[in-house]
């Protein structure tokens, strides 16, 4: 499956058209249909992947895993070895990733 087909399939599963996706992702109208003949800008790919909530690797066909999660998300339950990570541990992880001293 090529890039534009994968995007079209993902948009369809969400009940939106390609034109709606382009508007909501903040890219120019008609861009996605051109991506089969011309390489897209990385920033536009990232916008589409973020809007569709999939990894860039999945979107471009480099991975079969759609999963992506933002540690800052309030709607995601993070687990480790089958157990939920407590909120205070998540905050500690965020500080570590930001490089905060404490």
WOZI-V726987 format. One record per residue. N is the residue number from 1. PSI is psi in degrees with one decimal (999 if undefined). NEAR is the number of other ideal C-beta (glycine too) atoms within 10 Angstrom. D_CENTER is the distance of its C-alpha to the mean C-alpha in Angstrom with 2 decimals. Layout:
n->(N | N)
psi->(PSI | PSI)
near->(NEAR | NEAR)
d_center->(D_CENTER | D_CENTER)
//
This chain:
n->(1 | 2 | 3 | 4 | 5 | 6 | 7 | 8 | 9 | 10 | 11 | 12 | 13 | 14 | 15 | 16 | 17 | 18 | 19 | 20 | 21 | 22 | 23 | 24 | 25 | 26 | 27 | 28 | 29 | 30 | 31 | 32 | 33 | 34 | 35 | 36 | 37 | 38 | 39 | 40 | 41 | 42 | 43 | 44 | 45 | 46 | 47 | 48 | 49 | 50 | 51 | 52 | 53 | 54 | 55 | 56 | 57 | 58 | 59 | 60 | 61 | 62 | 63 | 64 | 65 | 66 | 67 | 68 | 69 | 70 | 71 | 72 | 73 | 74 | 75 | 76 | 77 | 78 | 79 | 80 | 81 | 82 | 83 | 84 | 85 | 86 | 87 | 88 | 89 | 90 | 91 | 92 | 93 | 94 | 95 | 96 | 97 | 98 | 99 | 100 | 101 | 102)
psi->(131.5 | 172.9 | -50.9 | -37.6 | -41.6 | -43.7 | -43.5 | -42.0 | -44.7 | -42.3 | -42.6 | -40.9 | -25.6 | -0.6 | 29.4 | 156.7 | 167.9 | -40.3 | -42.2 | -42.4 | -45.1 | -44.3 | -48.7 | -30.3 | -13.3 | 35.3 | 162.9 | 146.9 | 133.0 | -1.1 | -47.0 | -39.5 | -22.5 | -12.7 | -12.3 | -20.2 | -13.1 | 138.5 | 131.7 | 158.6 | 141.1 | -40.7 | -33.9 | -39.4 | -43.2 | -39.6 | -43.7 | -44.8 | -43.5 | -45.5 | -40.8 | -4.6 | 46.8 | 161.6 | 156.3 | -37.4 | -40.6 | -45.4 | -39.6 | 0.3 | 10.6 | -6.2 | 149.9 | -4.6 | 120.6 | -18.0 | 131.5 | 146.3 | 144.1 | 125.8 | -21.4 | -8.9 | 131.5 | -14.9 | 1.3 | 134.6 | 116.3 | 140.0 | 160.7 | 123.1 | 39.3 | -4.7 | 142.1 | 138.4 | 124.3 | 149.4 | -38.9 | -32.0 | -37.1 | -41.4 | -40.9 | -43.6 | -42.4 | -43.3 | -41.6 | -44.2 | -32.6 | -19.2 | 18.1 | 145.7 | -35.7 | 999)
near->(9 | 10 | 17 | 17 | 11 | 16 | 25 | 17 | 10 | 20 | 22 | 12 | 9 | 12 | 7 | 16 | 11 | 17 | 13 | 12 | 22 | 23 | 13 | 15 | 20 | 12 | 19 | 10 | 10 | 10 | 18 | 23 | 14 | 12 | 17 | 11 | 7 | 8 | 9 | 21 | 12 | 9 | 9 | 17 | 20 | 14 | 18 | 25 | 21 | 16 | 18 | 22 | 14 | 20 | 17 | 15 | 14 | 18 | 22 | 14 | 12 | 10 | 13 | 7 | 10 | 14 | 9 | 15 | 12 | 10 | 12 | 9 | 10 | 5 | 6 | 11 | 8 | 14 | 9 | 8 | 5 | 5 | 7 | 11 | 15 | 10 | 9 | 8 | 12 | 15 | 11 | 14 | 13 | 12 | 12 | 9 | 10 | 8 | 6 | 9 | 5 | 4)
d_center->(18.33 | 17.50 | 14.37 | 15.54 | 16.57 | 13.31 | 11.64 | 14.82 | 14.75 | 11.34 | 12.62 | 15.93 | 14.86 | 13.71 | 17.02 | 16.19 | 17.54 | 16.13 | 18.14 | 16.65 | 13.06 | 14.38 | 16.16 | 13.53 | 11.00 | 14.15 | 15.05 | 18.52 | 19.84 | 20.29 | 17.94 | 15.86 | 19.18 | 20.38 | 17.71 | 19.88 | 22.77 | 21.35 | 18.67 | 15.90 | 15.49 | 12.82 | 12.06 | 11.67 | 9.32 | 7.08 | 7.78 | 7.14 | 3.73 | 3.34 | 6.14 | 5.63 | 3.60 | 3.46 | 4.46 | 6.28 | 9.26 | 8.72 | 8.20 | 11.29 | 13.19 | 13.75 | 12.77 | 13.44 | 11.27 | 8.15 | 8.14 | 6.17 | 8.06 | 9.29 | 13.03 | 13.85 | 12.68 | 15.96 | 14.90 | 13.96 | 16.96 | 16.88 | 19.54 | 21.48 | 23.92 | 23.71 | 24.58 | 22.65 | 22.28 | 24.52 | 23.30 | 25.66 | 24.25 | 20.66 | 22.18 | 24.00 | 20.95 | 19.25 | 22.55 | 22.74 | 19.35 | 20.39 | 23.74 | 25.75 | 29.28 | 29.72)
//
